[in-house]
Amino acid sequence: MNDEVDWSLATLGVRAGQQRTAECEHAEPIFPTSSYVFESAAQAAARFKGDDPGNIYSRFTNPTVRTFEQRLAKMEAGESCVATSSGMAAILSTCMGLLQAGDHIVSSNAIFGTSVILFNKYMAPFGVETSYVPLIDLDAWRAAIKPNTRLLFLESPSNPLTEVADIQALADIAHEHGCLLVVDNCLCTPALQQPLKLGADVVIHSATKYIDGQGRCIGGAVVGNKELVGEKVYGFLRTAGPTMSPFNAWVFLKGLETLKLRMQAHSQNALELAQFLESHDNVTRVYYPGLESHPQHALAKSQQADFGGVLSFEVAGGQTGAWKVIDSTRMLSITANLGDAKTTITHPATTTHGRLTDEERAEAGISDGLIRIAVGLEDIDDIKVDIARGLS
């Protein structure tokens, strides 16, 4: 569709990437097939050689998955997208496709706990070293770069403290030193932030979260240019096979159709809840970029279309106090997932960051009294009433 280049994000989310079959279907079809039939032995040879584009085997070519990839790539203003079996598979595929033994990563210390485990426990034995720096300290990023640094990695906003990185500044630092900037855009999605337009080289997604939007499927994605993603990351996926299933891709396509509307609604609810919590006597601190009290409020306002659905706050009493608030809720779902239509609540120190050492959690700012909420699409007054039970 040649008109796609001129479409707005909302239209891309509904229309981009679809190629109707001879059946003239309106909704995108699901192709639950492992393999494909060739017209001749010569065509089969040309497909495997790469001379003839087309389907070969659903580990790396599937029409439903391809539609999802093309749509998300358009929404992120990228050239190529590789869909993966999970968000962590997207990070692993990026590392395996772009790094080699002897390379060095500089990462924010404010990333998902499992990402830290991946770098420290599984990439390190293959000769890839990782150094961690505070997300918002540009001087620390510069100082951590070594001659063998290949990749800078971050989440913005961070999970769960919602720190906001200056993506353009970090892209400039990375490129000055011949490095790539990889941004996990899970909390914002392209509906609120497009890191590639801010200078990033690669964007990571856990499609499990807001892209799905209803907590149904696991999946991930890597978006970037044709060389880095379309060749190198895709090459790893083709061989190693951390592949997204056609059914999950179809679900994510349905999620992309409503992504912009949902992210606006999540953001509206989250801001109102953050303001409510900030005024509550039993809350000691609230972390949400939409609040004027947030240290990076102005930065978030300049590089995001809105502030997202995730916030966190601290209560007195450490773990005991936090668990009391969580266990007093009757409607909110106690789960570590986020991005759902249903509001979720969790205690990061013992769930998402529970496998980190005490020192690693302290460096990341994860206190025992911290609670994270991914604000859903329920009526905001009902959410506030449910939270207030434990706070009072």
N, C-alpha and C positions, 0 to 999 in steps of 0.2 A: 504494500500500500504506500504509494509515493507521498500521500498527503500526511503521513505520520510525523514528518519532520516539523510540521506546523501545528500539531495538536498540543493542547494543554495537558498537564499531568493527569487531570481527572479523565480526560478522553483517552489518553494512552492506557490508563488503568483498565478501561472497559474494552478497548478496541485493538490495541497494538498486538502484532504478532500472529493474529489469527489468519489461517489460510483454509478456506472452506474446501471440503472434499466434493466429489461428484454428487454426494447426497444432498448438498446445499443446506446443511445443518445451520441453525442459528447459534446455538451454544457450541462451545469447543468440545470435540469428541475426546474420549479416552481411548488410547490404543494399548490394550493389555496384551502385548505380543512380545515374545523374546527375540524373534528373528524376522527376517523379511525375505521375500522371494525375488530373485533377479530374473530379468527377461532372457538372459543368456549367460554362458560362462564368461564371455568377454566383458559383459557389464559387471559381473561379480568381481572379476579381476580388476577392472577399472575403479570400482568402489573401494576395494581394499587398498589399492595403490594410492587413492586420493585424487585420481584424475577426474572421477565422475562423482559430484556431490550427491548424497542421498543416504537412505537408511541402510544400515548394515546389521547392527545388533543392539538391543536396547540397553546394554551396559553403557553405551556412549552415544547412541542415536535413537531418539524416540520422538515422534511428532508432538505428543502432548507436552513432554518435557521441553522440547524446543520452543513451543509457543510460549511457555512460561519464561524461558530464558530470554527470548527476544522481547517480550513485554517488559520484564524487569530491567533489562539493559536500556531500553528506551526511556523508562521512567527515571533511571539513574544517570541519564545522559552519557552512557557508556557505549562502546562498540561491541563488546562481547560479554556474555554471561555463561557461567558454568554452574548448573544446578547440582547439588550434592545431597547426600542422605541425611545430613544434619548440619546445624551451625558449626559444631566442632569439626565435622568433616570438611567444611568449607575452609576453616583455618588450617587444618592439616594439609589439605590439598594445595593451599597457597604456599605453605612452607615447603612442601615436597616439590612443588613445581618451580619455585623461584630460588631456593637455597641449595647449598651444597656444604659438605664437611669443611669446617674452617671458617664459615661465615658467622657473623655476629648480628644479633637483633638488639635494638634498643626498644624497650616496651614501657608503656605507662605502668605504674604499680597499681593503678585503679582499673583493673580489668577483671573479667569473670574468673572466679577461682579455678575453674577447670582449665582455662587457658593458661594459667600459671603452671598448673600440673603438666599440661602438654609440653610447654617449653622446657621446664626444669627436669622432668622425669623421662620424657620420651624423645625430645629433640636433642637434648644434651648428649646422650650416649652416641648419637650419630655425628657429633662434632660441631653442633650448632650451639653457640653460647648466647645467653640472654642477660642483659643488664636492665635494671628497673629504675625508673626515675619518676618524680612527681609529675602528674599530667600537665599542670599549668605552669611549670617552671621551665621556661625556654632555655635559660642558661644551663640547667641540668641536662637537658636534651643535647645541647651542643657539646658539653663536657664529656658525655658518655659515648659519643661517636668515636670509633676506632678506625684504623685503616681498612679493616676487614668488615666493617659494618655494612650490611646489605639492605636492611629493612628496618623501618620505624613502625611500630604497631601501637594502636590506641583504640579506645572506645570513647565516643563523645556524643551525648553526655555519658558520663561513667555510671556504672551500676555497682552499688546503689546510691552513691553520694551525689550524683548528678553534677559532677564537675564538668565544665565545658572547655574543650581545647580550642585554641586558636589554630584552626586547620590550615589556613593560608600561611601563617607564620611557620608552622611545622613543615609544611610542604616546601617552603623556601629553604629551611634548614636542611631538610633531607636532600634536596636537589643540589644544593651547594656542595654537598659531600658525596654526591653520586649514589645516593640511597633512594629507595622506594618508600613512599608513605602509604601504609595500609590502615584504613579506618573501618572499624566495626560500626555500622550505621543502624544497628538493631533497634535502639530505643526511639530513633526519629523516623526511620524509613525515608524513602525518597519523597514522601508527602510533605515532610517537614524540613529535610536537609539533603543536599546533593553534594557530597564531599568531592566528587570528581570535578565539579565546577569550581571548587575552592582550591584545587591544586593537588588533591590526593591522586595516587596512581591506581589503587585497588580499593574496592569497597567490599566488605564482608556482611553477610546477612544470616541470621537465624530466621528462616522463613517460618519456623515454628511459632514465633511470637506474633507481632502485629500483622505480618503479611497474611498469615492464616486468619488470625483475629478471633477465633472461637475455640482454640485449644484442641484441635482435632488431629493434626498430623505433625510429623517431624520432618524437617528439611532445612537446607541451607543453600547459599548462593555466593558466588564470587563474580564481581563485575569489574571490568576495566577495558583496556584496549585489546586489539586483535593479537598482538605479540605476547604480552604478559599473560592474559587470560585465555584468549582464543587459541593459542598454541601451547604455551608452557603449562598452565594449570589444566587445560583440557587434556593435554598429553598425559598428565599423571592420572586423571580420572579415567581416561580410555584404558589405561593399562591396569590400574589398581582397583578401579570399580567402586568407589564410594558414591553410588549412583542414587539419584532421586527416583522414586517409583512413579509411573504414569498417573496412578490414582492420586497420589499426594500432589503432583504437579497440577492436576485438574482442580483440586481443592484450593491450592494457592492461587490459581488463576481467578477463581471466584472471590478470593480474599482481595486480590488487587483491584477488582471492580469497585469495591466500596472503601478502599484504603484511605483516600483523602477525607471522605466524610467521617469515617471512624476516628481518624487521628485528630480531627478538629474537635469531635465530641469528647474523646479521651482528654485532650488538653484542657478543654473548658471545665470538665469535672475535676481534673487534677488541680487546677489553679484555685478553684473554690475550696477544695478540701485543704490545700496547703495554707490558704488564708485562714481557714477555720482552726487548723492545728497551731498556726503561729500565734493565734490569740488565746490559746488554751493555757491555763495556769500550770497544768501538769506536763506540758511538753517543754523540754529545755531547748530544743533546736529543731528547725525544719530545713531540709535540703530540697529545693525545687527551683529551677532556673527562672521560672515565671515570677518569682517573688523579687521585689526590688531589693530585698535584703541579701539576695544571693550574690556572692562576689563576682560572678561572671554574667550577671543579668544582661548587661548592655551587650556583651559579646554574643550571648545566645540570641538576643533580639536581632542582631545584625546578620547572623549566618543561618538562622532557623526561621521557618515560617510560623512556628508556634513552639510551645515548650514541652510537649509530650505528656505521656500518661503516668510516668513513674516518679514517685517522690519517696523520701525517707525522713524519719524523724527520730529524735532521741527522747527517752524518758528516764527519770531517776530510778535507781534500784537495780541497775545492771540487767543481767539476764532474767532475774526473778521479776523485775518490773516489766520488762518487755514481754515475757511470756504471759504475764497476767493480762496485759492489754490484748494480746493475740487470742488467748483462750477465752476471753470474755465476749468475743464477737459471736454472733449467731448467724449472720448472713454471709459475711466475707469468707472466701475460700482460703483455708490455710494450705498453701502450696507454693513451691518455689518458682513455678512457671510465671510468666508475665505475658502481656499482650492479648489477653483474653477479654471477651465482652463482659465476663464476670470479674469483679474486683477480687484481687488476690493479696494476701498478706503473709509475710514470712520474716523470720529472724535470721539475717544474713550470717551472723557469726557462727551459727550452728547448722546452716544449710548450704547456701550457695558458696560461702567462703569457709565452710567448716573443715575442709581438708588442708587448709593453710596452717602454718605454724602460728603461734601467738605473735611472734615478731613480724611475720608477713602481714597478719591482720592489722597489727598496730601501724605498720608502714602505710597500709591502704586506708587507714582511718576507720576501720570497722570495729566499733565499740560494742560491748555486750548489751548496751541499752538501746541499740539501733534497731529500728523496725522499717521494713520496706513495704510500700504499698504500690501495686500496679492498679491504678484506678480504672474501673470498668465503665460500663455504659448504663448501669442502674441509675435510678433517680438519686441525685446527689444528696438530698435530704435523708434518704434511707441509709446511704453510706455513712454520713456524719453521725447519725443516731447510733449505728452499730459500733463505730469507733469510740464514741463517747462513753459507752458502757464500761470499758476497761479503764479509760482515762479518769473517770470519776470515782 
